[in-house]
Amino acid sequence: MVVIENHEPIDTISGYLFTHLNQLEQWQDSLHHICNDLLLKGTILLAPEGINVNLAGKKKSIDIFLETIQSSKEFADIEFKRAAAAEIPYRRLWVKVKDEIIAVGKKFQDLTQGKEKRISPQELKQWYQENRDFHILDTRNQFELGFGTFENSIDLGLRTFGQFPQKVKETGLDKDIPIVVFCTGGIRCEKAAPIMVAQGFKHVYQLHGGILNYFQECGDDFYQGECFVFDQRISVDKTLAATGAKQCEKCEAPVPREQWENSDLCSSCGRHYFNK
């Protein structure tokens, strides 16, 4: 991780927007220049379907970046999640142009119109408390579920999100029962929900802001474990602080701090070492 001197406050931000985006290479150059000048680290993905942002840096630099990007008409509607951090959890800056910001391997899908229904963290918590009749579907990769997931969530056994359309078709779930889809920050659900609606599911709800937003609003009520994140923190708890967990390089299973402090052997696969 990158450590800022003089104990300057560090913030992380994440946000995305599905929108028709043109002049991708020009945006790539412009955003790379802005982030580089502000000494920000992380990843920005650009595609014809929109933008996905995950950055970290000095609090003042994040302030300037947010003011700059949200002043443009193309990105004015991005909702960012922001949190304090002890260190910058990224090694470098990447600004990339891709075919999709979330790969599903299909033709461009217009997600700027007819967004599916959203459910807030507070509403989902209430559904649990009231013991409502609903399904809750984890749209993340299977290894991520090993770190933690919601109570009674359905595991599709995904190795990549591109498998989602076929895997959800094979579940045999009752299409009349309400179903909540969730992921880390909400972006995968933006694609998962319309896919399910197209398959005939009648009551599909996206968890607004994903697990990370739920942690900020409701803590870990009805959630079991930690949340895997795609940066050097590996996993965060309900306060969005790094848990100290590692990940096995071979089987991708979580390796808790209390284990790796005493052994280099992964207890899940039994014979392969993980990266300390």
C-alpha positions in Angstrom: 0.0 0.0 0.0 1.0 3.6 -0.6 1.6 5.6 2.7 1.1 9.3 2.6 3.5 11.3 4.8 2.6 13.8 7.5 -0.5 11.9 8.3 -2.6 13.6 5.6 -6.1 12.2 5.5 -6.7 9.5 2.9 -10.1 8.8 1.2 -11.2 6.1 -1.1 -14.0 6.6 -3.6 -16.0 4.2 -5.9 -18.7 5.0 -8.3 -20.1 4.1 -11.7 -22.6 5.3 -14.3 -24.2 3.5 -17.2 -24.5 6.1 -20.0 -23.8 6.4 -23.7 -20.1 7.4 -23.8 -18.3 8.6 -26.9 -14.7 9.8 -27.5 -13.3 7.2 -25.1 -9.7 7.8 -25.9 -10.0 11.5 -25.3 -11.7 10.8 -21.9 -8.9 8.3 -21.1 -6.2 10.9 -21.7 -8.1 13.6 -19.8 -8.9 11.5 -16.7 -5.4 10.1 -16.6 -3.9 13.6 -16.7 -6.2 14.8 -13.9 -5.6 11.8 -11.7 -1.9 11.8 -12.3 -1.6 15.5 -11.3 -3.6 14.8 -8.1 -1.4 11.8 -7.3 -4.4 9.5 -7.2 -4.1 5.7 -7.5 -6.6 3.1 -8.6 -8.6 2.2 -11.7 -11.0 4.0 -14.1 -12.7 1.9 -16.7 -14.3 3.5 -19.8 -16.6 1.8 -22.3 -19.4 2.7 -24.7 -21.8 1.7 -21.9 -20.3 4.0 -19.2 -17.6 4.5 -16.6 -16.5 2.7 -13.4 -14.2 4.5 -10.9 -12.2 3.2 -8.0 -9.6 5.6 -6.7 -7.8 6.7 -3.5 -5.6 9.6 -2.5 -5.3 12.6 -0.3 -8.6 14.0 0.9 -8.1 17.3 -0.8 -7.1 15.6 -4.1 -10.3 13.5 -3.9 -12.3 16.7 -3.4 -10.8 18.3 -6.5 -11.4 15.1 -8.6 -15.0 14.9 -7.6 -15.7 18.5 -8.3 -14.0 18.2 -11.7 -15.7 15.0 -12.9 -19.1 15.9 -11.7 -18.9 19.3 -13.4 -19.1 17.5 -16.7 -22.5 16.8 -18.2 -21.5 13.2 -19.1 -20.7 12.3 -15.5 -22.8 14.7 -13.4 -25.1 11.8 -12.2 -22.4 9.5 -10.8 -23.1 8.5 -7.2 -19.9 8.0 -5.4 -19.3 6.1 -2.2 -16.6 7.7 -0.1 -14.7 6.4 3.0 -11.6 7.3 5.0 -8.7 4.9 4.8 -5.4 4.5 6.7 -3.4 3.9 3.5 -3.9 4.0 -0.2 -4.9 0.5 -1.2 -3.7 0.7 -4.8 -0.2 0.5 -6.2 -0.6 2.5 -9.4 -3.1 4.3 -11.6 -4.9 2.7 -14.5 -7.3 4.4 -16.9 -8.4 1.8 -19.4 -10.8 1.7 -22.4 -12.8 -1.6 -22.5 -15.6 -3.1 -24.5 -17.8 -3.2 -21.3 -17.2 -1.9 -17.8 -18.7 -5.1 -16.4 -18.1 -8.0 -18.9 -21.0 -10.2 -19.6 -20.0 -11.1 -23.1 -23.1 -9.8 -24.8 -24.0 -7.0 -27.2 -24.3 -3.5 -25.7 -27.3 -3.3 -23.5 -28.9 0.1 -22.9 -29.0 0.5 -19.2 -29.7 4.2 -19.2 -33.4 3.5 -19.6 -35.8 1.5 -17.5 -33.6 0.8 -14.5 -34.9 -2.0 -12.3 -36.3 -1.4 -8.9 -33.8 -0.7 -6.1 -34.1 -1.7 -2.4 -32.3 0.4 0.2 -30.1 -1.2 2.9 -32.7 -0.2 5.5 -35.5 -1.9 3.5 -33.5 -5.1 3.1 -32.8 -5.2 6.8 -36.5 -4.8 7.5 -37.3 -7.6 5.1 -35.0 -9.9 7.1 -36.5 -8.7 10.4 -40.0 -9.3 9.2 -39.1 -12.7 7.8 -40.5 -11.8 4.4 -40.7 -14.4 1.7 -38.0 -13.5 -0.7 -34.8 -14.8 -2.3 -31.5 -13.1 -2.1 -29.0 -13.8 -4.9 -25.3 -13.2 -4.7 -24.0 -12.1 -8.2 -20.3 -12.2 -7.2 -17.7 -14.8 -8.1 -17.7 -17.9 -5.9 -14.4 -17.2 -4.3 -15.7 -13.8 -3.0 -18.5 -15.6 -1.1 -15.8 -17.5 0.9 -15.1 -14.2 2.7 -18.7 -13.5 3.5 -22.3 -13.0 2.3 -25.8 -12.3 3.4 -27.8 -14.9 5.4 -29.6 -17.4 3.2 -28.1 -16.0 0.0 -28.0 -18.1 -3.1 -24.6 -19.0 -4.6 -24.6 -19.5 -8.3 -21.1 -20.8 -8.3 -19.8 -18.2 -10.7 -16.2 -18.1 -11.9 -16.9 -15.0 -14.0 -19.8 -12.7 -14.3 -20.2 -13.7 -17.9 -21.7 -17.0 -16.7 -24.5 -15.2 -14.9 -27.2 -15.4 -17.6 -26.9 -19.2 -18.0 -26.4 -19.9 -14.3 -29.4 -17.9 -13.2 -31.5 -19.7 -15.8 -30.5 -23.0 -14.3 -31.6 -22.2 -10.8 -35.2 -23.1 -11.2 -36.2 -20.3 -8.8 -39.9 -19.3 -8.6 -40.2 -16.2 -10.8 -43.1 -14.9 -8.9 -41.3 -14.6 -5.5 -39.4 -11.3 -5.0 -35.7 -11.6 -5.4 -32.9 -9.2 -4.3 -29.7 -9.2 -6.2 -26.5 -7.8 -4.7 -22.8 -7.5 -5.2 -19.9 -5.5 -3.7 -20.8 -2.0 -4.8 -23.9 -2.4 -7.0 -22.5 -2.3 -10.5 -22.8 -6.0 -11.3 -26.5 -5.9 -10.2 -27.2 -3.1 -12.7 -26.6 -5.8 -15.4 -27.9 -8.8 -13.4 -31.4 -7.3 -12.8 -32.4 -6.6 -16.4 -31.0 -10.0 -17.4 -33.3 -11.6 -14.9 -36.3 -9.5 -15.9 -35.7 -10.6 -19.5 -35.8 -14.2 -18.3 -39.2 -13.7 -16.8 -38.5 -12.9 -13.1 -41.3 -10.5 -12.1 -40.1 -8.8 -8.9 -36.3 -8.1 -9.1 -34.7 -5.6 -6.7 -31.1 -4.3 -6.7 -29.5 -3.7 -3.4 -28.6 0.0 -3.7 -24.9 0.5 -3.3 -24.2 -3.1 -2.7 -22.6 -4.7 0.4 -20.4 -1.7 1.1 -23.3 0.7 1.2 -25.2 -1.8 3.4 -22.2 -1.9 5.8 -22.3 1.9 6.0 -26.0 2.1 6.6 -26.8 -1.1 8.6 -23.5 -2.6 9.8 -23.3 -6.3 9.4 -26.8 -7.2 10.5 -27.9 -10.3 8.7 -24.5 -10.5 7.0 -22.0 -13.2 7.8 -18.3 -12.6 7.6 -16.3 -9.9 5.7 -16.5 -8.5 2.2 -13.8 -9.2 -0.4 -12.6 -6.1 -2.3 -10.4 -5.9 -5.4 -7.5 -4.0 -4.0 -4.7 -4.5 -1.6 -7.0 -4.5 1.5 -8.3 -7.9 0.3 -11.2 -7.8 2.7 -13.1 -5.2 4.8 -15.4 -5.4 7.8 -18.6 -3.5 8.6 -16.6 -0.3 9.2 -14.9 -0.6 5.8 -11.6 -1.2 7.5 -9.2 -3.8 6.2 -9.5 -7.0 8.2 -6.0 -8.3 7.8 -7.1 -11.3 5.8 -5.0 -12.7 3.0 -6.0 -14.8 0.0 -4.6 -18.1 -1.1 -2.9 -17.7 -4.5 -3.9 -21.2 -5.5 -7.5 -21.8 -4.3 -8.5 -18.2 -3.8 -9.9 -19.0 -0.3 -9.6 -16.4 2.6 -6.8 -16.8 5.0 -7.6 -15.1 8.3 -5.0 -13.1 10.2 -4.9 -15.5 13.1 -4.0 -18.3 10.6 -1.4 -16.5 8.5 0.4 -15.1 11.5 1.2 -18.7 12.6 1.4 -20.6 9.3 2.2 -20.3 5.6 -0.1 -23.2 4.8 -3.7 -22.6 3.5 -6.2 -24.5 5.6 -8.7 -24.7 2.7 -6.6 -26.4 0.0 -4.3 -28.0 2.6 -1.0 -28.0 0.7 -0.5 -24.7 -1.2 1.1 -21.6 0.3 -0.3 -18.2 0.1 1.4 -14.9 -0.4 2.3 -13.2 2.9 
